[in-house]
């Protein structure tokens, strides 16, 4: 083998071993987590500050309450799989800027918890609150919930004449 070919072969093998350590479960979940994060953070950024008290209908949460709900869910769920337990901070001023910053922090916490998992650790059962679960179940549930919440929030944006983030990105890509 030529020296350059040997070097490329060695680099390729090293790359394959790194991929094998991460595994298909985490390779699938992490990008979905990051996409949901982008959608929810951009949704929070797109809505004007004076509309954070807006409700689609009287019994529904306000837009700002949806952001608080996601923050609490992130800390609660990701604490169950993280090395460090954290509670959602109590927000004295739940205005737009505070909610966006805290939402980003909650996703930073979740992303670290996701990245700490391997395929092997993701399927190991743990017990919390008297219930047995697995990290992969928690992470999958979060991805589903984030996407459901984004779907709810799209209605809030559209009813205010605001193009949702996923649509805005798709339209930008067509130009």
C-alpha positions in Angstrom: 0.0 0.0 0.0 1.2 3.5 -0.7 1.8 5.7 2.4 -1.1 8.0 1.5 -3.4 5.1 1.0 -2.3 3.6 4.4 -2.9 6.9 6.1 -6.4 7.2 4.6 -7.2 3.6 5.6 -6.1 4.3 9.2 -8.1 7.5 9.4 -11.2 5.7 8.0 -10.8 2.9 10.5 -10.5 5.4 13.3 -13.7 7.2 12.1 -15.6 3.9 12.0 -14.6 3.1 15.5 -15.8 6.5 16.7 -19.2 5.9 15.0 -19.5 2.5 16.5 -19.0 4.0 20.0 -21.9 6.4 19.5 -24.3 3.8 18.0 -27.5 4.0 16.0 -29.8 4.9 18.9 -27.9 8.0 19.9 -27.1 8.9 16.3 -30.8 9.0 15.7 -32.0 10.8 18.8 -29.5 13.6 19.1 -30.2 15.3 15.7 -34.0 15.0 16.5 -33.4 16.7 19.8 -31.4 19.5 18.2 -34.0 20.0 15.5 -36.8 20.3 18.1 -34.6 22.7 20.1 -34.1 24.9 17.1 -37.8 24.9 16.3 -38.9 25.8 19.9 -36.2 28.4 20.5 -36.9 30.1 17.1 -40.7 30.0 17.9 -40.0 31.8 21.2 -37.9 34.4 19.3 -40.4 34.9 16.5 -43.3 35.8 18.8 -43.4 39.5 19.7 -42.9 40.2 23.5 -46.3 41.8 23.8 -47.9 38.5 22.6 -46.5 36.2 25.2 -49.8 36.5 27.1 -51.8 35.5 24.0 -54.1 32.5 24.1 -55.6 30.8 21.0 -58.8 30.2 23.1 -59.6 31.0 26.7 -58.9 27.5 28.1 -55.5 27.1 26.4 -52.2 28.1 27.9 -50.7 31.5 27.0 -47.8 31.5 24.6 -45.5 32.3 27.5 -46.9 29.5 29.6 -46.0 27.1 26.8 -42.4 28.3 27.0 -42.5 27.8 30.8 -44.0 24.4 30.4 -41.2 23.3 28.0 -38.5 24.6 30.4 -40.1 22.7 33.4 -40.4 19.6 31.2 -36.8 19.8 30.0 -35.4 20.1 33.5 -37.7 17.4 35.0 -37.2 14.8 32.3 -33.5 15.4 31.6 -32.7 15.3 35.3 -33.9 11.7 35.3 -31.1 10.8 32.8 -28.4 13.3 33.7 -25.5 12.8 36.0 -26.6 16.1 37.7 -30.1 16.7 38.9 -31.5 20.2 38.2 -34.8 21.8 38.8 -36.4 24.4 36.6 -35.5 27.9 38.0 -38.3 29.9 39.5 -38.9 32.8 37.1 -39.6 36.1 38.8 -40.0 37.9 35.4 -41.3 35.5 32.8 -41.0 38.0 30.0 -39.8 37.1 26.5 -36.1 37.6 27.1 -36.1 35.7 30.4 -38.1 32.8 28.9 -35.8 32.6 25.8 -32.6 32.6 27.9 -34.1 30.0 30.3 -35.4 27.8 27.5 -31.9 27.8 25.9 -30.4 26.9 29.3 -32.9 24.1 29.7 -32.0 22.7 26.2 -28.3 23.0 27.0 -28.9 20.8 30.1 -30.9 18.3 28.0 -28.3 18.3 25.2 -25.6 17.5 27.8 -27.8 14.7 29.2 -28.4 13.3 25.7 -24.7 13.5 24.7 -23.7 11.7 27.9 -25.6 8.6 26.8 -24.3 5.7 24.8 -26.5 3.1 23.1 -25.5 0.8 26.0 -26.4 3.3 28.8 -29.5 4.4 27.0 -31.2 1.0 27.4 -30.2 0.4 31.1 -33.2 0.6 33.4 -33.3 3.0 36.3 -35.8 3.6 39.0 -37.1 7.1 39.9 -40.2 7.9 41.9 -40.9 4.2 42.3 -41.1 3.7 38.5 -38.7 1.9 36.3 -37.7 3.5 33.0 -34.9 3.7 30.5 -33.1 6.8 29.3 -34.0 6.0 25.7 -37.7 6.0 26.7 -37.3 9.4 28.4 -35.4 10.8 25.4 -37.9 9.5 22.8 -40.8 10.8 24.9 -39.1 14.2 25.0 -38.6 14.4 21.3 -42.2 13.5 20.7 -43.4 16.1 23.3 -41.2 18.8 21.8 -42.6 18.2 18.4 -46.2 18.1 19.7 -45.6 21.4 21.5 -44.1 23.0 18.4 -47.2 21.9 16.5 -49.4 23.6 19.1 -47.3 26.8 19.0 -47.4 27.0 15.2 -51.1 27.8 15.6 -50.3 30.7 17.9 -47.8 32.1 15.4 -50.0 31.6 12.4 -53.0 33.2 14.1 -50.8 36.3 14.5 -49.7 36.3 10.9 -46.2 35.0 11.8 -44.6 32.4 9.6 -43.4 29.4 11.8 -39.6 28.6 11.8 -39.8 25.4 9.8 -41.8 27.1 7.1 -39.5 30.2 7.1 -36.4 28.0 6.7 -38.1 26.0 3.9 -39.1 29.2 2.1 -35.6 30.6 2.5 -34.1 27.5 1.0 -36.2 27.8 -2.1 -34.9 31.2 -3.0 
